[in-house]
C-alpha cells in the first residue's frame, strides 16, 4: 500500500454518511449475496462482508438515530414459502428476521412488485444496497425511507384540510361570480 492511499471506509461509516443526505423516498436494501449489481448510477452497492441480521440490525439502529427519517419495511412474500429442504437455514433466517424487525411494521409484498417500486424510485432518488453474506433466496429486506417527523396520519389531515379549504374557496368564487354577473332578466326571460 502506498503512503498516499487511504483505506476504504467501512460500510457502517458509509451508511451513516448517506443517512445524513437521505430523506423521504430514498431506499436502503439489505440484500442477500446474490442480489445483482445494478446499472443505474443512482444505485450504490456495497458488499459488506457481514451477516444479514447484523447488517439489518445496524441499519435499523442507524435510521432510528436519525430524527429526520423512519423506515417502511418491505419483505418478500415468497420468503415465508422457501422450504428448508431447498434452502437450508431458511427457517432460522425467518426467525432471526422476525426478532430483528421486532416492533417494525413489516409489509409482505411480491418480490417483483417490490423491485418495480424500487426501480421507479431509482429513476429520481438514490438507493443504497448493502449486500450481506447470506445465501437464502428472497431474504432481502427493503427499507423505503420516509420523513421521521411527519407521519401518514398528519399528511392525511393536511390533505383533507387543503381539500376543504379548496372547496370553500371554490364556492366563494362561484358566489362572487354570480354577484358580478346577475342573471339576465330581460323581456325574453321566462317567456313560453
C-alpha positions in Angstrom: 0.0 0.0 0.0 1.4 3.4 -0.9 1.7 6.2 1.6 -0.9 8.3 -0.3 -3.6 5.7 -0.3 -6.5 5.7 2.2 -8.4 2.8 3.4 -11.8 2.4 2.0 -14.5 3.5 4.5 -16.3 0.7 6.4 -19.9 0.1 5.2 -21.2 1.4 8.5 -19.4 4.7 8.0 -20.8 5.0 4.5 -24.3 4.2 5.8 -24.2 6.9 8.4 -22.9 9.4 5.9 -25.6 8.5 3.3 -28.3 8.8 6.0 -27.3 12.4 6.6 -28.2 13.1 3.0 -31.1 10.7 2.5 -34.7 11.6 3.1 -38.3 10.8 2.0 -38.3 8.4 -1.0 -34.7 7.2 -0.7 -34.3 3.4 -0.2 -31.9 1.1 1.6 -31.8 -2.6 0.7 -30.3 -5.2 2.9 -29.6 -7.8 0.2 -28.6 -11.4 0.1 -25.3 -12.2 -1.5 -26.8 -13.0 -5.0 -28.5 -9.6 -5.3 -27.3 -8.1 -8.6 -25.3 -5.0 -9.1 -27.4 -2.5 -11.0 -26.5 -0.2 -13.8 -28.4 2.9 -12.6 -25.9 5.5 -11.4 -28.2 6.5 -8.6 -27.9 3.0 -7.0 -24.8 2.3 -4.9 -24.0 -1.2 -4.0 -21.7 -2.2 -1.1 -20.6 -5.7 -0.3 -20.5 -5.5 3.5 -18.8 -8.9 4.2 -21.1 -9.1 7.2 -24.0 -11.3 8.2 -27.6 -10.4 7.1 -29.1 -9.9 10.6 -26.1 -7.9 11.7 -26.4 -5.5 8.7 -30.2 -5.3 9.1 -29.9 -4.6 12.9 -27.2 -1.9 12.5 -29.0 -0.3 9.6 -32.3 -0.1 11.6 -30.5 1.4 14.6 -28.7 3.9 12.4 -32.1 5.0 10.9 -33.6 5.2 14.4 -30.8 7.6 15.4 -31.8 9.9 12.6 -34.6 12.3 13.7 -35.4 13.1 10.1 -36.0 9.5 9.0 -38.1 6.5 9.6 -38.2 3.3 7.6 -41.2 1.5 6.0 -40.1 -2.2 5.9 -40.9 -4.4 3.0 -40.2 -8.1 2.9 -40.5 -10.5 0.0 -43.7 -12.5 0.4 -42.0 -15.5 -1.1 -39.7 -15.9 1.9 -42.4 -17.5 4.0 -42.7 -20.3 1.4 -39.0 -21.1 0.9 -38.6 -24.7 2.1 -35.8 -25.7 4.4 -35.0 -28.7 2.1 -34.5 -26.2 -0.8 -32.6 -23.6 1.2 -31.0 -25.0 4.4 -31.2 -22.3 7.0 -34.3 -20.6 5.7 -36.3 -21.3 8.9 -33.5 -19.8 11.1 -33.3 -16.7 8.8 -37.1 -16.2 9.1 -36.9 -16.5 12.9 -34.0 -14.1 13.0 -35.6 -11.6 10.8 -38.7 -11.7 13.0 -36.6 -11.0 16.0 -34.6 -8.1 14.5 -37.6 -6.5 12.9 -39.4 -6.7 16.2 -41.6 -3.6 16.6 -41.3 -2.6 12.9 -44.5 -3.0 10.9 -43.1 -5.1 8.0 -45.3 -5.5 4.9 -45.0 -8.6 2.8 -45.2 -7.9 -1.0 -44.4 -10.0 -4.1 -40.7 -9.7 -4.9 -41.4 -8.4 -8.4 -43.7 -5.7 -7.1 -41.1 -4.5 -4.7 -38.4 -4.5 -7.4 -40.7 -2.4 -9.6 -41.3 0.1 -6.8 -37.5 0.2 -6.3 -36.9 0.7 -10.0 -39.5 3.5 -10.1 -37.9 5.3 -7.2 -34.4 4.8 -8.5 -35.2 6.9 -11.5 -35.3 10.0 -9.3 -33.9 9.1 -5.9 -30.8 7.5 -4.6 -30.7 3.9 -3.4 -28.1 2.2 -1.2 -27.8 -1.6 -1.4 -25.9 -3.3 1.4 -25.1 -6.8 0.4 -24.7 -9.4 3.2 -23.1 -12.8 3.1 -26.4 -14.6 3.3 -27.3 -17.1 0.6 -31.0 -17.7 1.2 -33.4 -16.7 -1.6 -36.0 -13.9 -1.1 -34.4 -12.8 2.1 -33.6 -9.2 1.1 -35.2 -6.5 3.2 -36.3 -3.3 1.6 -36.4 -0.1 3.6 -38.3 2.7 2.0 -37.3 5.9 3.9 -39.9 8.3 4.9 -40.0 11.6 6.9 -39.3 10.9 10.6 -41.1 14.0 11.9 -44.2 13.7 9.7 -46.4 10.6 9.5 -49.1 9.4 7.2 -51.9 10.5 9.6 -50.5 14.0 9.7 -50.3 14.0 5.9 -53.9 12.8 5.6 -55.1 15.6 7.9 -53.2 18.2 5.9 -54.6 16.9 2.6 -58.2 16.9 4.0 -57.7 20.4 5.3 -56.4 21.6 2.0 -59.3 19.9 0.1 -61.9 21.6 2.4 -60.2 25.0 2.0 -60.2 24.5 -1.8 -63.9 23.6 -1.8 -64.8 26.6 0.4 -62.7 28.8 -1.9 -64.5 27.3 -5.0 -67.9 28.0 -3.5 -66.9 31.6 -2.6 -65.6 32.2 -6.1 -68.8 30.8 -7.6 -70.9 33.1 -5.4 -68.7 36.1 -6.2 -69.1 35.4 -10.0 -72.9 35.2 -9.7 -72.9 38.5 -7.8 -70.8 40.2 -10.6 -72.9 38.8 -13.4 -76.6 38.6 -12.3 -78.9 36.5 -14.4 -80.5 38.2 -17.4 -84.0 39.3 -16.6 -84.9 40.9 -19.9 -88.2 40.7 -21.8 -87.5 37.1 -23.0 -86.8 35.5 -19.6 -89.5 33.3 -18.6 -91.3 33.5 -21.9 -93.1 30.5 -23.1 
